[in-house]
Amino acid sequence: MNDTHVKSLSILPLGRLKLEQSILTYREGVGVPVEVPVTGAFIEMSDGEHILFDTGISPSVLEGQDHFPEKLKNVIASFDPEDDIRYRLN
């Protein structure tokens, strides 16, 4: 039996998305703008291992959104320099 446990958990703020609520809540909130946080997580295990969940969106990915589904083309991502995952891990 493995006795490895979570030693610490850090939630990393990685930016914000401004979008229409109905993207998140099927058929509810059509036309209602909302802002949602983009987060990641850094987990330190008791055996010394580390796990990184990077759920952020790179600003460079959002350039030229031609490949995005139509309903996502109006999503506005906002990032501050400190929202870069590399900054958050220092």
Rosetta blueprint (number, residue, H / E / L):
1 M L
2 N L
3 D L
4 T L
5 H L
6 V E
7 K E
8 S E
9 L E
10 S E
11 I E
12 L E
13 P E
14 L E
15 G E
16 R E
17 L E
18 K E
19 L E
20 E E
21 Q H
22 S H
23 I H
24 L L
25 T L
26 Y L
27 R L
28 E L
29 G L
30 V L
31 G L
32 V L
33 P E
34 V E
35 E E
36 V E
37 P E
38 V E
39 T E
40 G E
41 A E
42 F E
43 I E
44 E E
45 M E
46 S L
47 D L
48 G L
49 E L
50 H E
51 I E
52 L E
53 F E
54 D L
55 T L
56 G L
57 I L
58 S L
59 P L
60 S L
61 V L
62 L L
63 E L
64 G L
65 Q H
66 D H
67 H H
68 F L
69 P L
70 E H
71 K H
72 L H
73 K L
74 N L
75 V L
76 I E
77 A E
78 S E
79 F L
80 D L
81 P H
82 E H
83 D H
84 D L
85 I H
86 R H
87 Y H
88 R H
89 L L
90 N L
